[in-house]
Amino acid sequence: MSGARILVVDDDPDAAGLAALMLRKAGYAADSVGSGDEALVCVAEAAFNLILLDINMPGMDGWEVLRILKADEATAGIPVAMFSVRGEVRDKVHGMQEGAVDYITKPFSYAEITGRVAGILRRGPRNAAGGAVT
């Protein structure tokens, strides 16, 4: 789904910038923000096809942002992939239980991030229960 709009949320400007750059190179419209609060403002103002969401951020962490997005009918269908250095199985399982559709660990490669994003976008928007929106 080239041209899809993706929001990268990460307090590390290097990681966010690199991910957004890679996604733009692959043909996506990618924006980045540095906090959970900024992410919620962005999502309220514009439509996104996917959100890549870091966990460890000051203030509102990624888990809290994910819960807010999934609890709101207006944003519950946006697929969210967790995007973190935390690569423990328990973190990945927790992300899926909270409603994430994937979990991308950092560091990441161009092939991995673009391949995972393409796979998520092929599956399309999800409802609050995790099922495909028809």
DSSP file (Angstrom, degrees, kcal/mol; ACC not computed):
  #  RESIDUE AA STRUCTURE BP1 BP2  ACC     N-H-->O    O-->H-N    N-H-->O    O-->H-N    TCO  KAPPA ALPHA  PHI   PSI    X-CA   Y-CA   Z-CA
    1    1 A M    >         0   0    0      0, 0.0     3,-1.9     0, 0.0    26,-0.0   0.000 360.0 360.0 360.0  64.3    0.0    0.0    0.0
    2    2 A S  T 3   +     0   0    0      1,-0.3    26,-0.2    26,-0.1    25,-0.1  -0.298 360.0  36.0 -59.2 142.7    2.5    2.5   -1.2
    3    3 A G  T 3  S+     0   0    0     24,-1.3    -1,-0.3     1,-0.3    25,-0.2   0.317  82.6 144.6  92.4  -8.2    1.5    6.1   -0.3
    4    4 A A    <   -     0   0    0     -3,-1.9    25,-2.5     1,-0.1     2,-0.5  -0.279  53.2-117.0 -61.3 150.8    0.0    5.0    3.0
    5    5 A R  E     -a   29   0A   0     23,-0.2    44,-3.1    -3,-0.1    45,-1.2  -0.827  34.7-174.5 -98.3 125.0    0.4    7.5    5.8
    6    6 A I  E     -ab  30  50A   0     23,-3.0    25,-2.6    -2,-0.5     2,-0.5  -0.945  15.0-152.4-123.7 137.7    2.5    6.3    8.8
    7    7 A L  E     -ab  31  51A   0     43,-2.3    45,-2.9    -2,-0.4     2,-0.5  -0.949   7.6-159.4-110.0 123.5    3.3    8.0   12.1
    8    8 A V  E     -ab  32  52A   0     23,-2.9    25,-2.4    -2,-0.5     2,-0.6  -0.905   7.0-166.9-101.1 123.4    6.5    7.1   13.8
    9    9 A V  E     +ab  33  53A   0     43,-3.2    45,-2.6    -2,-0.5     2,-0.3  -0.937  28.4 133.8-116.6 111.3    6.4    7.9   17.6
   10   10 A D        -     0   0    0     23,-2.4     6,-0.1    -2,-0.6    25,-0.1  -0.944  50.1-145.0-159.3 132.4    9.8    7.8   19.3
   11   11 A D  S    S+     0   0    0     -2,-0.3    23,-0.1    45,-0.3     3,-0.1   0.600  87.2  84.6 -76.3  -9.7   11.6   10.1   21.7
   12   12 A D     >  -     0   0    0      1,-0.2     4,-2.6     2,-0.0     5,-0.3  -0.829  68.0-161.4 -91.1 105.9   14.9    9.3   20.0
   13   13 A P  H  > S+     0   0    0      0, 0.0     4,-2.4     0, 0.0     5,-0.2   0.803  87.6  55.3 -61.4 -28.9   15.0   11.7   17.1
   14   14 A D  H  > S+     0   0    0      2,-0.2     4,-2.5     3,-0.2     5,-0.2   0.942 111.6  42.2 -68.1 -46.5   17.7    9.6   15.3
   15   15 A A  H  > S+     0   0    0      2,-0.2     4,-2.5     1,-0.2     5,-0.2   0.922 117.8  46.8 -65.4 -44.3   15.6    6.4   15.4
   16   16 A A  H  X S+     0   0    0     -4,-2.6     4,-2.5     1,-0.2     5,-0.2   0.927 114.7  46.9 -63.7 -44.9   12.4    8.2   14.5
   17   17 A G  H  X S+     0   0    0     -4,-2.4     4,-2.4    -5,-0.3    -2,-0.2   0.900 112.9  48.4 -65.2 -41.7   14.1   10.1   11.7
   18   18 A L  H  X S+     0   0    0     -4,-2.5     4,-2.6     2,-0.2     5,-0.2   0.925 112.8  47.8 -65.1 -44.4   15.8    7.0   10.3
   19   19 A A  H  X S+     0   0    0     -4,-2.5     4,-2.4     1,-0.2    -2,-0.2   0.936 113.7  47.3 -61.6 -46.3   12.6    5.0   10.3
   20   20 A A  H  X S+     0   0    0     -4,-2.5     4,-2.5    -5,-0.2    -1,-0.2   0.902 112.0  50.7 -62.4 -41.0   10.6    7.8    8.7
   21   21 A L  H  X S+     0   0    0     -4,-2.4     4,-2.4     2,-0.2    -1,-0.2   0.924 110.9  48.2 -62.6 -45.3   13.4    8.2    6.0
   22   22 A M  H  X S+     0   0    0     -4,-2.6     4,-1.3     1,-0.2    -2,-0.2   0.904 112.5  49.0 -61.7 -41.5   13.3    4.5    5.3
   23   23 A L  H  <>S+     0   0    0     -4,-2.4     5,-2.5     2,-0.2    -2,-0.2   0.892 110.6  49.9 -67.9 -39.3    9.6    4.5    5.0
   24   24 A R  H ><5S+     0   0    0     -4,-2.5     3,-1.8     1,-0.2    -1,-0.2   0.909 107.3  54.9 -63.2 -41.3    9.6    7.5    2.7
   25   25 A K  H 3<5S+     0   0    0     -4,-2.4    -1,-0.2     1,-0.3    -2,-0.2   0.829 105.4  53.9 -60.0 -31.6   12.2    5.8    0.5
   26   26 A A  T 3<5S-     0   0    0     -4,-1.3    -1,-0.3    -5,-0.2    -2,-0.2   0.432 129.4 -97.0 -84.0   0.1    9.8    2.8    0.2
   27   27 A G  T < 5S+     0   0    0     -3,-1.8   -24,-1.3     1,-0.3     2,-0.2   0.544  81.6 128.1 100.2   7.8    7.0    5.2   -1.0
   28   28 A Y      < -     0   0    0     -5,-2.5     2,-0.8   -26,-0.2    -1,-0.3  -0.611  63.2-120.5 -93.4 156.5    5.1    5.8    2.2
   29   29 A A  E     -a    5   0A   0    -25,-2.5   -23,-3.0    -2,-0.2     2,-0.5  -0.879  43.1-175.0 -90.9 109.8    4.1    9.2    3.6
   30   30 A A  E     +a    6   0A   0     -2,-0.8     2,-0.3   -25,-0.2   -23,-0.2  -0.930  14.8 179.8-119.5 130.6    5.9    9.1    7.0
   31   31 A D  E     -a    7   0A   0    -25,-2.6   -23,-2.9    -2,-0.5     2,-0.4  -0.843  11.7-154.5-116.7 157.6    5.7   11.6    9.8
   32   32 A S  E     -a    8   0A   0     -2,-0.3     2,-0.3   -25,-0.2   -23,-0.2  -0.994  10.9-178.2-136.6 147.0    7.5   11.4   13.1
   33   33 A V  E     -a    9   0A   0    -25,-2.4   -23,-2.4    -2,-0.4     3,-0.0  -0.921  24.7-135.8-135.3 162.0    6.8   12.9   16.6
   34   34 A G  S    S+     0   0    0     -2,-0.3     2,-0.3   -25,-0.2   -25,-0.1   0.338  75.6  36.0-105.8   6.6    8.8   12.6   19.8
   35   35 A S  S  > S-     0   0    0      1,-0.1     4,-1.9   -25,-0.1     5,-0.1  -0.988  73.5-114.6-154.3 162.3    6.2   11.9   22.5
   36   36 A G  H  > S+     0   0    0     24,-0.6     4,-2.2    22,-0.4     5,-0.2   0.887 116.2  54.3 -63.7 -40.3    2.9   10.1   23.3
   37   37 A D  H  > S+     0   0    0      1,-0.2     4,-1.8     2,-0.2    -1,-0.2   0.923 109.0  47.9 -60.8 -44.5    1.2   13.5   23.8
   38   38 A E  H  > S+     0   0    0      1,-0.2     4,-2.6     2,-0.2    -1,-0.2   0.877 109.1  55.1 -63.7 -37.0    2.3   14.7   20.3
   39   39 A A  H  X S+     0   0    0     -4,-1.9     4,-2.7     1,-0.2     5,-0.2   0.926 106.9  49.1 -62.0 -44.9    1.1   11.4   18.8
   40   40 A L  H  X S+     0   0    0     -4,-2.2     4,-1.5     1,-0.2    -1,-0.2   0.877 111.9  49.2 -65.2 -36.7   -2.4   11.7   20.2
   41   41 A V  H  X S+     0   0    0     -4,-1.8     4,-1.3     2,-0.2    -2,-0.2   0.939 112.1  48.6 -65.3 -47.0   -2.6   15.3   18.9
   42   42 A C  H  X S+     0   0    0     -4,-2.6     4,-1.9     1,-0.2     3,-0.5   0.921 110.9  49.5 -58.3 -46.5   -1.4   14.2   15.4
   43   43 A V  H  < S+     0   0    0     -4,-2.7    -1,-0.2     1,-0.2    -2,-0.2   0.823 109.2  52.7 -66.5 -31.2   -3.8   11.3   15.2
   44   44 A A  H  < S+     0   0    0     -4,-1.5    -1,-0.2    -5,-0.2    -2,-0.2   0.779 115.6  41.2 -71.6 -26.1   -6.7   13.6   16.2
   45   45 A E  H  < S+     0   0    0     -4,-1.3     2,-0.3    -3,-0.5    -2,-0.2   0.676 121.7  24.8 -96.9 -20.2   -5.8   16.0   13.4
   46   46 A A  S  < S-     0   0    0     -4,-1.9     2,-0.4    -5,-0.1    -1,-0.1  -0.972  76.2-108.5-147.1 156.4   -4.9   13.6   10.5
   47   47 A A        -     0   0    0     -2,-0.3     2,-0.4    -3,-0.1    -3,-0.1  -0.732  33.2-171.3 -89.2 131.8   -5.7   10.1    9.3
   48   48 A F        -     0   0    0     -2,-0.4   -42,-0.2    -5,-0.1     3,-0.1  -0.942  23.2-155.6-122.1 145.8   -2.9    7.5    9.5
   49   49 A N  S    S+     0   0    0    -44,-3.1     2,-0.3    -2,-0.4   -43,-0.2   0.634  83.1   7.6 -89.4 -17.7   -2.8    4.0    8.1
   50   50 A L  E     -b    6   0A   0    -45,-1.2   -43,-2.3    28,-0.1     2,-0.4  -0.974  59.8-151.3-162.6 146.6   -0.3    2.8   10.7
   51   51 A I  E     -bc   7  80A   0     28,-2.0    30,-2.9    -2,-0.3     2,-0.6  -0.995   5.2-157.3-124.6 127.9    1.5    3.9   13.8
   52   52 A L  E     -bc   8  81A   0    -45,-2.9   -43,-3.2    -2,-0.4     2,-0.5  -0.935  24.8-165.9 -99.5 119.6    4.9    2.7   14.9
   53   53 A L  E     -bc   9  82A   0     28,-2.8    30,-2.7    -2,-0.6   -43,-0.2  -0.925  14.8-146.4-124.2 115.7    5.0    3.3   18.6
   54   54 A D        -     0   0    0    -45,-2.6    30,-0.2    -2,-0.5     3,-0.1  -0.370   6.8-152.1 -68.7 153.7    8.0    3.3   20.9
   55   55 A I  S    S+     0   0    0     28,-0.3     7,-2.5     1,-0.2     2,-1.2   0.895  77.9  63.5 -92.6 -53.5    7.5    2.0   24.5
   56   56 A N        +     0   0    0      5,-0.2   -45,-0.3     6,-0.1    -1,-0.2  -0.616  67.3 137.1 -83.7  96.2   10.1    3.9   26.5
   57   57 A M        -     0   0    0     -2,-1.2   -22,-0.1    -3,-0.1   -23,-0.0  -0.986  56.0-105.2-135.3 147.2    9.3    7.6   26.3
   58   58 A P  S    S+     0   0    0      0, 0.0     2,-0.6     0, 0.0   -22,-0.4  -0.344  94.4   5.3 -67.4 154.4    9.2   10.2   29.0
   59   59 A G  S    S+     0   0    0    -24,-0.1     2,-0.6   -23,-0.1    -2,-0.1  -0.638 134.0  25.1  75.8-118.9    5.8   11.3   30.2
   60   60 A M  S    S-     0   0    0     -2,-0.6   -24,-0.6    -4,-0.1   -23,-0.1  -0.699  84.1-147.7 -82.7 117.2    3.3    9.1   28.6
   61   61 A D     >  -     0   0    0     -2,-0.6     4,-2.0     1,-0.1     3,-0.3  -0.283  27.8 -99.6 -81.8 172.6    4.8    5.8   27.6
   62   62 A G  H  > S+     0   0    0     -7,-2.5     4,-2.7     1,-0.2     5,-0.2   0.819 119.5  58.7 -62.3 -33.4    3.9    3.7   24.5
   63   63 A W  H  > S+     0   0    0     -8,-0.3     4,-2.3     2,-0.2    -1,-0.2   0.925 107.9  46.5 -62.5 -42.9    1.7    1.3   26.5
   64   64 A E  H  > S+     0   0    0     -3,-0.3     4,-2.3     2,-0.2    -2,-0.2   0.913 112.3  50.0 -66.1 -42.5   -0.5    4.2   27.7
   65   65 A V  H  X S+     0   0    0     -4,-2.0     4,-2.7     1,-0.2    -2,-0.2   0.926 110.5  50.9 -60.6 -44.8   -0.7    5.7   24.2
   66   66 A L  H  X S+     0   0    0     -4,-2.7     4,-2.5     1,-0.2    -2,-0.2   0.920 109.7  49.4 -59.7 -45.1   -1.7    2.2   22.8
   67   67 A R  H  X S+     0   0    0     -4,-2.3     4,-1.5     1,-0.2    -1,-0.2   0.907 112.1  48.6 -61.9 -41.7   -4.5    1.8   25.5
   68   68 A I  H  X S+     0   0    0     -4,-2.3     4,-0.9     2,-0.2    -2,-0.2   0.928 112.4  48.1 -64.1 -45.4   -5.8    5.3   24.7
   69   69 A L  H >< S+     0   0    0     -4,-2.7     3,-0.6     1,-0.2     6,-0.3   0.919 113.9  46.1 -61.6 -43.7   -5.8    4.7   20.9
   70   70 A K  H 3< S+     0   0    0     -4,-2.5    -1,-0.2     1,-0.2    -2,-0.2   0.736 109.7  54.9 -74.5 -21.9   -7.6    1.3   21.3
   71   71 A A  H 3< S+     0   0    0     -4,-1.5     2,-0.6    -5,-0.2    -1,-0.2   0.645  93.9  80.4 -83.6 -15.0  -10.2    2.6   23.7
   72   72 A D  S XX S-     0   0    0     -4,-0.9     4,-2.1    -3,-0.6     3,-1.4  -0.831  71.6-148.2 -98.8 121.2  -11.3    5.4   21.3
   73   73 A E  T 34 S+     0   0    0     -2,-0.6     4,-0.4     1,-0.3    -1,-0.1   0.822  97.7  58.4 -55.5 -33.6  -13.7    4.3   18.6
   74   74 A A  T 34 S+     0   0    0      1,-0.2    -1,-0.3     2,-0.1    -4,-0.1   0.757 121.5  23.5 -69.9 -25.1  -12.2    6.9   16.2
   75   75 A T  T X4 S+     0   0    0     -3,-1.4     3,-1.7    -6,-0.3    -2,-0.2   0.468  92.9  96.7-119.8  -5.1   -8.7    5.5   16.5
   76   76 A A  T 3< S+     0   0    0     -4,-2.1    -3,-0.1     1,-0.3    -2,-0.1   0.782  83.1  55.8 -60.0 -28.4   -9.2    1.9   17.5
   77   77 A G  T 3  S+     0   0    0     -4,-0.4    49,-2.3    48,-0.1    -1,-0.3   0.568  79.1 104.7 -83.6  -8.5   -9.0    0.6   13.9
   78   78 A I  S <  S-     0   0    0     -3,-1.7   -28,-0.1    47,-0.2     2,-0.1  -0.610  77.4-123.1 -73.9 121.3   -5.5    2.1   13.2
   79   79 A P        -     0   0    0      0, 0.0   -28,-2.0     0, 0.0     2,-0.4  -0.430  28.0-161.6 -64.1 137.3   -3.0   -0.7   13.3
   80   80 A V  E     -c   51   0A   0     19,-0.4    21,-2.8   -30,-0.2    22,-0.8  -0.987   8.1-167.1-123.4 127.6   -0.2    0.0   15.8
   81   81 A A  E     -cd  52 102A   0    -30,-2.9   -28,-2.8    -2,-0.4    22,-0.2  -0.964  25.2-125.4-110.8 127.7    3.1   -1.8   15.8
   82   82 A M  E     -cd  53 103A   0     20,-2.2    22,-3.3    -2,-0.5     2,-0.4  -0.470  22.7-163.4 -69.8 146.0    5.3   -1.4   18.9
   83   83 A F  E     + d   0 104A   0    -30,-2.7   -28,-0.3    20,-0.2     2,-0.3  -0.871  30.9 135.2-139.3  94.3    8.7   -0.1   18.0
   84   84 A S  E     - d   0 105A   0     20,-1.9    22,-2.1    -2,-0.4   -30,-0.0  -0.942  64.6-129.2-149.3 158.0   11.2   -0.7   20.8
   85   85 A V  S    S+     0   0    0     -2,-0.3     2,-0.9    20,-0.2    20,-0.1   0.630  86.8  99.8 -77.9 -16.4   14.7   -1.7   21.9
   86   86 A R        +     0   0    0      1,-0.2    -2,-0.1     5,-0.0   -31,-0.0  -0.614  45.4 166.7 -75.6 106.4   12.8   -3.9   24.4
   87   87 A G        +     0   0    0     -2,-0.9    -1,-0.2     4,-0.1    18,-0.1   0.226  23.1 130.0-109.8  13.8   13.0   -7.3   22.7
   88   88 A E    >>  -     0   0    0      1,-0.1     4,-2.0     4,-0.0     3,-0.5  -0.380  65.3-123.6 -68.6 147.3   12.0   -9.6   25.6
   89   89 A V  H 3> S+     0   0    0      1,-0.2     4,-2.9     2,-0.2     5,-0.3   0.889 111.7  58.1 -57.5 -40.4    9.2  -12.2   24.7
   90   90 A R  H 3> S+     0   0    0      1,-0.2     4,-2.3     2,-0.2    -1,-0.2   0.863 106.0  49.3 -61.5 -34.6    7.1  -10.8   27.6
   91   91 A D  H <> S+     0   0    0     -3,-0.5     4,-2.4     2,-0.2    -1,-0.2   0.917 112.0  47.9 -68.4 -43.5    7.2   -7.3   26.1
   92   92 A K  H  X S+     0   0    0     -4,-2.0     4,-2.0     2,-0.2    -2,-0.2   0.927 113.8  46.4 -62.7 -45.4    6.2   -8.7   22.7
   93   93 A V  H  X S+     0   0    0     -4,-2.9     4,-2.5     1,-0.2    -1,-0.2   0.919 111.1  52.7 -63.3 -43.9    3.3  -10.8   24.2
   94   94 A H  H  X S+     0   0    0     -4,-2.3     4,-1.8    -5,-0.3    -1,-0.2   0.911 107.4  52.6 -58.6 -43.2    2.2   -7.8   26.3
   95   95 A G  H  X>S+     0   0    0     -4,-2.4     5,-2.7     1,-0.2     4,-0.5   0.919 110.5  46.5 -59.0 -45.2    2.0   -5.6   23.1
   96   96 A M  H ><5S+     0   0    0     -4,-2.0     3,-1.0     1,-0.2    -1,-0.2   0.894 110.8  52.7 -65.8 -39.3   -0.1   -8.1   21.3
   97   97 A Q  H 3<5S+     0   0    0     -4,-2.5    -1,-0.2     1,-0.2    -2,-0.2   0.820 107.6  52.5 -65.1 -30.0   -2.4   -8.5   24.3
   98   98 A E  H 3<5S-     0   0    0     -4,-1.8    -1,-0.2    -5,-0.2    -2,-0.2   0.549 131.3 -90.3 -83.7  -8.1   -2.8   -4.7   24.4
   99   99 A G  T <<5S+     0   0    0     -3,-1.0   -19,-0.4    -4,-0.5    -3,-0.2   0.456  75.4 144.4 116.2   1.2   -3.9   -4.6   20.8
  100  100 A A      < -     0   0    0     -5,-2.7    -1,-0.3    -6,-0.2   -19,-0.2  -0.432  39.3-151.8 -69.0 148.6   -0.6   -4.1   18.8
  101  101 A V  S    S+     0   0    0    -21,-2.8     2,-0.3     1,-0.2   -20,-0.2   0.594  74.0   1.3 -96.9 -13.3   -0.5   -5.9   15.5
  102  102 A D  E     -d   81   0A   0    -22,-0.8   -20,-2.2    -7,-0.1     2,-0.4  -0.962  59.3-136.7-161.9 172.3    3.3   -6.3   15.4
  103  103 A Y  E     -d   82   0A   0     -2,-0.3     2,-0.6   -22,-0.2   -20,-0.2  -0.914  16.1-169.2-144.7 110.1    6.4   -5.7   17.4
  104  104 A I  E     -d   83   0A   0    -22,-3.3   -20,-1.9    -2,-0.4     2,-0.3  -0.895  13.3-148.0-106.0 122.6    9.5   -4.3   15.6
  105  105 A T  E     -d   84   0A   0     -2,-0.6   -20,-0.2   -22,-0.2   -18,-0.1  -0.665  25.2 -94.5 -92.8 146.9   12.7   -4.3   17.7
  106  106 A K  S    S+     0   0    0    -22,-2.1     2,-0.2    -2,-0.3   -19,-0.0  -0.812 101.2  54.5 -99.1 143.3   15.5   -1.8   17.3
  107  107 A P  S    S+     0   0    0      0, 0.0     2,-0.3     0, 0.0    -2,-0.1   0.518  82.7 177.6 -72.7 156.4   18.0   -1.7   15.7
  108  108 A F        -     0   0    0     -2,-0.2     2,-0.3    -4,-0.1    -2,-0.1  -0.852  21.7-132.8-127.4 159.7   16.1   -2.5   12.6
  109  109 A S     >  -     0   0    0     -2,-0.3     4,-2.6     1,-0.1     5,-0.3  -0.721  26.9-112.4-109.3 164.1   17.0   -2.8    8.9
  110  110 A Y  H  > S+     0   0    0     -2,-0.3     4,-2.4     1,-0.2     5,-0.4   0.928 118.5  50.3 -57.5 -46.7   15.4   -1.3    5.8
  111  111 A A  H  > S+     0   0    0      1,-0.2     4,-1.9     2,-0.2     5,-0.2   0.901 112.8  46.2 -62.0 -41.4   14.3   -4.8    4.7
  112  112 A E  H  > S+     0   0    0      2,-0.2     4,-2.7     3,-0.2     5,-0.3   0.958 115.0  43.3 -68.4 -50.0   12.7   -5.6    8.0
  113  113 A I  H  X S+     0   0    0     -4,-2.6     4,-2.2     1,-0.2    -2,-0.2   0.918 118.8  43.2 -66.4 -41.6   10.9   -2.3    8.6
  114  114 A T  H  X S+     0   0    0     -4,-2.4     4,-2.3    -5,-0.3    -1,-0.2   0.881 115.3  49.9 -72.2 -35.3    9.5   -2.0    5.1
  115  115 A G  H  X S+     0   0    0     -4,-1.9     4,-2.0    -5,-0.4    -2,-0.2   0.922 113.6  44.6 -66.4 -44.0    8.6   -5.7    4.9
  116  116 A R  H  X S+     0   0    0     -4,-2.7     4,-2.5    -5,-0.2    -2,-0.2   0.907 113.4  50.6 -67.0 -41.5    6.7   -5.6    8.2
  117  117 A V  H  X S+     0   0    0     -4,-2.2     4,-2.7    -5,-0.3     5,-0.2   0.929 109.8  50.4 -62.2 -44.9    5.0   -2.4    7.3
  118  118 A A  H  X S+     0   0    0     -4,-2.3     4,-1.9     1,-0.2    -1,-0.2   0.910 111.3  49.3 -60.0 -41.9    3.9   -3.8    4.0
  119  119 A G  H  X S+     0   0    0     -4,-2.0     4,-1.3     2,-0.2    -1,-0.2   0.910 111.6  47.9 -64.1 -42.9    2.5   -6.9    5.7
  120  120 A I  H  X S+     0   0    0     -4,-2.5     4,-0.9     1,-0.2     3,-0.4   0.931 111.8  49.6 -63.5 -45.2    0.6   -4.9    8.3
  121  121 A L  H  < S+     0   0    0     -4,-2.7     3,-0.4     1,-0.2    -1,-0.2   0.835 104.6  58.5 -66.5 -32.0   -0.9   -2.6    5.6
  122  122 A R  H  < S+     0   0    0     -4,-1.9    -1,-0.2     1,-0.2    -2,-0.2   0.865 102.8  54.2 -62.5 -34.9   -2.0   -5.6    3.5
  123  123 A R  H  < S-     0   0    0     -4,-1.3    -1,-0.2    -3,-0.4    -2,-0.2   0.744 103.6-154.0 -72.5 -22.5   -4.0   -6.8    6.5
  124  124 A G     <  -     0   0    0     -4,-0.9    -1,-0.1    -3,-0.4    -2,-0.1  -0.124  35.6 -18.1  81.1-176.6   -5.8   -3.4    6.6
  125  125 A P        -     0   0    0      0, 0.0     8,-2.0     0, 0.0     2,-0.3  -0.222  62.6-145.1 -64.2 154.2   -7.5   -1.6    9.5
  126  126 A R  B     -E  132   0B   0    -49,-2.3     6,-0.2     6,-0.2     2,-0.1  -0.875   8.2-125.7-119.8 151.0   -8.5   -3.5   12.6
  127  127 A N    >   -     0   0    0      4,-3.5     3,-2.1    -2,-0.3     6,-0.1  -0.347  43.0 -90.1 -85.0 177.9  -11.4   -3.1   14.9
  128  128 A A  T 3  S+     0   0    0      1,-0.3    -1,-0.1     2,-0.1   -58,-0.0   0.781 128.7  53.9 -61.2 -27.1  -11.1   -2.7   18.7
  129  129 A A  T 3  S-     0   0    0      2,-0.1    -1,-0.3     3,-0.0     3,-0.1   0.464 122.4-104.8 -86.4  -1.7  -11.2   -6.5   19.1
  130  130 A G  S <  S+     0   0    0     -3,-2.1    -2,-0.1     1,-0.3     2,-0.1   0.375  78.6 128.8  97.6  -5.3   -8.4   -7.0   16.6
  131  131 A G        -     0   0    0      1,-0.1    -4,-3.5    -5,-0.1    -1,-0.3  -0.438  67.9 -88.2 -83.9 160.1  -10.5   -8.3   13.7
  132  132 A A  B     -E  126   0B   0     -6,-0.2     2,-0.5    -2,-0.1    -6,-0.2  -0.365  38.6-120.8 -65.1 141.9  -10.4   -6.9   10.2
  133  133 A V              0   0    0     -8,-2.0    -1,-0.1     1,-0.1    -7,-0.0  -0.750 360.0 360.0 -83.6 124.8  -12.7   -4.0    9.5
  134  134 A T              0   0    0     -2,-0.5    -1,-0.1     0, 0.0    -2,-0.0   0.430 360.0 360.0-106.4 360.0  -15.0   -5.0    6.7
